[in-house]
Amino acid sequence: MGKEEKMRKIHSLSRIALGAAILGAGFMNANAADETIRQLAKERGRFIGTILNSEWFNDDIEPEFQEIHKTQFNVVVAENEMKFDATEPKEDEFNFEKGDKMIKYAQANGLRVRGHALAWHSQVANWVNNYSGQKEKLLAVLKNHITKVVSHWKGKIAEWDVVNEAVNDDYNADWRSTNSVWYEGIGAEFLDSAFVWAHKADPDAELCYNDYSLEWGLREGSKASFVVEQVKRWKANGIPITCVGTQTHIEIAHETTPQNVRALAKALAELNVTLNITELDIGFPKGSAGKLTEADYAKQGHLYRQFMDVFLEEPNMGEFVIWGLTDAHSWLDEQQGKTEGLLYDKQYKPKPAYDSVMASLKAHPASEVKTPYSETVLNPPKDCGDESCGDSIIAIKPSAIANNISIHIAGRTLFITGVIAGKNAKVDVFDMQGRPIFSTKCEKGRADLSSITEGLYVVRVHDGSTSIVKKISIK
Ligand code: XIL
């Protein structure tokens, strides 16, 4: 079957068939339709997500992919489309088309966006090598690249991997000094400069150092301990780093790695830096394909569970990103000699690993999970420059709580105290995308919300002159 014919066939699936496929895949193991990873992550002030594979950007992926992606996750990253060779294929000629497609999708579906990656020795456009060893020229090239890319998506990309994989693979860790056009031409200054330029282009974006093998522990000479030392130096010198990303491409045998990630989180907490898991996959050796047993998948689930436990228990962890959604599309098979490392199998059916992630989320109630993010980061005002926002959506901007006014929920009753309580103030309830779902009046300092189903909402109480906005959880 030709590619076009195959795509036609996929897209001609009736809506009903597709809906059934999605229900089967996305919700099979969740008891209620609203119980998704996404919802539980959001309630906990955290972001859990996966990449959009390159096949998605090329419209060459099964329709289940996007349906599951937007239903189950609340953070997204492009597999290849924001890398140097994709965004600046010719000198000073930028191509933002595919990245823009992802931003549009993310905005329409309320997803946080990670930008990946600005300064990396790999996937650099070929033309850069024409300037090998020319320090001033390479500094100008990197500055121009970072400034133009970050400025283009200013305010739309919450967090950038500013520098990726700059540490070498020796057991006496230091910067990667070979096969890196940036290090060989510029020296370690390229890292510090990259953070400064990115910050200048978007002062509100979180800026990360991202690398692999950071999950191998903090022993002397390890990548992780080297990175912690560099973060200390950066912080002491005012370099605007806010986060470290541990890629965490591991194998089923790497049983101690979750605890190593915990130790790294604790070391970074002392430096006031967030740790994110940015590219997790837990692969089996490729040769085991077709021979895996239930016990193997359970073991994989157990490892996913441990990573999720660590993630939810460490207060300075914010994002948990898996490098792929379905085993049908994964760099593990294509390039890594590994297989089946993700949450969904090749037929988009959730694996035991999916259940483990959900189980961990449920075992860590929202009231016990701390978030490293502010309210505005968690619930950013919707950017309605894009037609996908629709007219009926009200942008909720939580206002500062006036001293003498407060609201709190107990059961299904909203209690309102302070100046607006006695004046028949209006109570409006919105869903987390800002859509109005319920309105009533405050009577004697109370409002009855018993008709609203369980979930997370934003409530606004206002009397014409004063208003208060708060996020509430109805149980
Ligand atoms: C990988 C992509 O998945 C592949 O499609 C591409 O051919 C090579 O890069 N660390 C990273 C990611 O930071 O960008 C890599 O992604 C995986 C390893």
Residues whose N, C-alpha, C, O or C-beta is under 5 A from the ligand:
A	BS01	XIL	E79 W331
